[in-house]
Amino acid sequence: MAANYTYALGRRKSATARVRLTRGKGQVTINGKPAEEYVKNSKYLLKVLQEPFTAIEQNNNYDVSAKVTGGGTSGQIDAIRLGIAKALATSNDDLRSTLRRAELLGRDPREKERKKFGLKGARKKRQFTKR
């Protein structure tokens, strides 16, 4: 039996999103909750979540189910956005160039820099004293 969904993985900072994309009415579910409830009414993050669909001009044609772990809310939403774009590109190869031009298929590689030995943080030194 063939699967009726497209799967993709999206990552951003320390967040990882496993995204399933199916034909539907435009419902977005994140960790079992509706997206509006998950992001606590942040209109900006909801808009970021819809960017792949507005790029291909098919806003309410797909349902999204995402399982997200790690990171904060903003990183998680960016990871889901990358997962949605990847799933759209694998489901229909003609959409790949449109999503690439909208800069939705590239992963943002910036990660948190690790703390170094002998320092207060990644780069912060100890306070200077003259003695």
C-alpha positions, 0 to 999 in steps of 0.5 A, a space after each residue: 500500500 502506497 503512503 498518502 503523505 510526503 515526509 521530510 525532515 527540517 532543522 534549525 538551531 537545535 530544533 528538529 521537525 518531522 513533517 508529514 504533508 497530505 492533501 487537505 484543507 490547510 490545517 496545520 498540527 504541531 505536536 498534536 495541537 493546532 498551530 494557532 494554539 502552539 505558537 500562542 497567537 503570534 501572527 508573525 510565526 503563523 505567517 512564517 509557517 505559511 511561506 512555502 504555500 504562498 510561494 507556490 500559491 496553494 495556501 489551503 490545499 495541504 494539511 501539515 502534521 509536524 512533530 518537533 523537538 528541541 530549541 525554542 518556538 522560533 527555531 521550531 517554526 523555522 524547522 517546520 517551514 524547511 520541512 514543509 518546503 522539502 516535502 513539497 519539493 519531493 512531492 512535485 519536482 516542478 515546485 523545486 525551482 520556485 521554492 529555491 528562488 524563494 530561498 526556502 530550501 536552504 538550511 540556516 547553518 548557524 548553531 550555538 557556539 560551544 563554551 571553551 575551557 577557561 572562559 566564562 562562555 563561548 567567547 567571554 573572558 574573565 574580568 580584568 583586574 590590575 592588582 
